Amino acid sequence: MREALGRPAQPDRGEDGLQGPARPRVYARPDFGGDPLDRFAEKLTAAAGTLVRIEAADGVPAAVAAYLGERNLPARMAIAPALRDLPWPESWEVRFGASAGGDRVGVTPCFAAVAETGTLVLLSGPETPTTLNFLPDHHLVVVRASQVVGYLEAVWERLRDLPNGVPRTVNLITGPSRTADVEQTLQLGAHGPLGLHVILQMHGG
């Protein structure tokens, strides 16, 4: 039928039948100019998220402590195992692993962040449990400056380059949970975290 209609042959597909072309077509994208990090921060805060910049990874615990102190939260939290090697204070009550729903604070890394929309991209896996993204009241996300891309299309390119393939779940999060279902009054934290806070690491891996 494709030959009769003069259409090109279908691209090769993998055993699961889901593999598309090696690279999607590039379409026109808006030119927002300026520093992508500044654009990301602007869009994140416009979506009711908050952000702080730090120099290196060893500053993450201090940034978390500052967030807890500003909101009078206890130093008790669930942290993604991927962040286990950071210098967490021994006096804190820290659990590395998934959340069962009773955690006030969850801390995770991310896979990418999109400057155009202020969106965070998080992947599921043993080192980054998806429950930490949605069950704690406060979701703190560590983002490296090198993970910030201009547009969402760049995220798909990075996903295609993962050595073990795309994980089961890819979550795109823009700001904390919200709803205006009741009398059109905006309520944060209705279906997920009440607060979304980004710790933007400017240097280092």
N, C-alpha and C positions, 0 to 999 in steps of 0.2 A: 504494500500500500504506500509506503514512504517513497519507493522508487517511482510508482505511478503518479504520485502527487508532486514529484520533483523535490522532495524534502531531503535534507542531508541525513546521513546515517546517524543513529543515536550514539552518544559518547559511550565509551567503554564503562561498564559498571562492575563493581566488586561482587563477591559471592553473595552478599546480602541484598544486592540489587539497588543499593542506596547511593553508591558512589557516583557523583556527578562529574562535571568537567574539572580539570586540575585547578583552574582559576576562573571565577565568574567574570562576566563582562563588567567593565568599569563604567559607571554612569556619572553624569554631572553631579557635583557636590557643591553645597554652598561654601563660599569663601568667607569664613568668619575672621580671618586674620589674627594677628597678635600671638601671644604665648599660649599654647594649648593647656598648660598647667593653670594659667589664670582663667581661661575659658571654663575649664572643668570646675574650678572652685566657684566661679560665678554661677554656673548652672546648678551645681549641687546645692548651694545655699538658697538659690531661688526655689528649689524643690523641698525646702525646710530641712535639709541636711546641714551638718556643721563640719568644719575642717580646720586642722592645725598642721603646720609644716614642721618637720624635724630634719636634722641633718643626716643621721644614720640610724641603722636598725637598733642599736643599743639604747636609743632614746625612746623607743616605743613604750616600755613600762612607765617612764616618767610622764609621757603624754596620756597614758591610760589613767594614771594616778590623778593628773590634773582634771580629767573629765569626771572621775568619781568624786573628787573634792568639790567641784563646782555644783554637783547635783546631790551632794550629801548621800552618796551611795557607798555601801560597804565594799571592802576589798575582797570580794568573793565573786568568782566568775568561772565560766567555762571557756576554754581556749582551744582553738584548732591545733591538733598535734603538729601541724606544719610550723607552728611558731614556738615549739617546745624549747628550742635552744636559746631563746632570748633571755636576758638576765632578770627574770621575774623575782620580786622580793620574797624571801623565805617566809616572811610574816603574813603574806597573802594566802587566802584560801582559794587555791587554783585547782581546777580539774581539767585535764586534757582529754577531749573527746566530744561526742555528740551531746546535745541537750535533750533532756526528757520533758522540758516544759517548765521547770521550776527555777530557772536561772534568771536573775535580774540583768546580768551582763554577759554578752558573748563577744569574743574577739577572734577575728578571722583574717587571713590574707585574701587577696583577690587575684584573678587571672588577668584582668585588664580593666581600664576605665576609659570612658568615651567623653572626650572634651566637648563634642557638639551638643550633648544632651545632659551631661553630668551623671551618666549611668555607670554603675558598677557591674562587672561581669564576674560571676563566681561559679566555680566548677565543683561538682560532687566528687567524693572520693574518700578513702580512709583517712587521709591527712587533712581533709577539709569537709567535715560533715555538713550536709545541707541544713540540718535542723538548727545549727548555730546562726543561720541567716535569718530565721523567721520566729523562733520560739522565745529567745530572751527579750526582755523589755527594751534593752539598749544594745544595738549592734555596732561594734567598733571595728572598722576595716582598715587594715594596713595596706597602703598602696605605694608602690615604688614609682618614682617619676618616670622610669623607663617603661612602665606598664600603661601609661596614659597615651592613647591614640587619638587622632583627630576625629575619625568617623567610625561608625559601627561596622562598615565593610572591612576595615582592617582587623577587627576582632575575628571575623570568619576566616581570614587568611591565616591568622595565628593559630586558630583552632585546627585548621587543616594540616598545619606543620607539626602538631603534637606527635611525638614518636609512638605513643600507644593509642592514637586515634582520639576521637571526640568522646568525652565521658558520657555517662547516661543522662546527666542533668546539667544544663547550663542555665543559670539564673541571671536575669537582667533586672537590676534594682535601681530605681531612681527615687531617692528620698525615702523617708519613713512611711509606714503604712498609713493610709488615710481613707476616710469616707465622708460623704455629705448626704447619706441616705436619709437621715432623720432631720426633717425641716430645713434641708439644704445648709445645715451648720457643719462646717469642717471639723472633723474629729481625727486626731492623730492616734496611731496605735490600735486602730480598730481590728485589723486582721493580721497584725505582725508587730514588729518593734515600734515603740513609741519614739525612739531616737535613733538616728543614723549618723555616726560620727566617723569621718575619714581622717586617718593619720597618714599624711603624705610624706614619704621618706624621699628626700631630695637626692641623696647619694648612696652608693653601695648597692650590692645585690640583695 
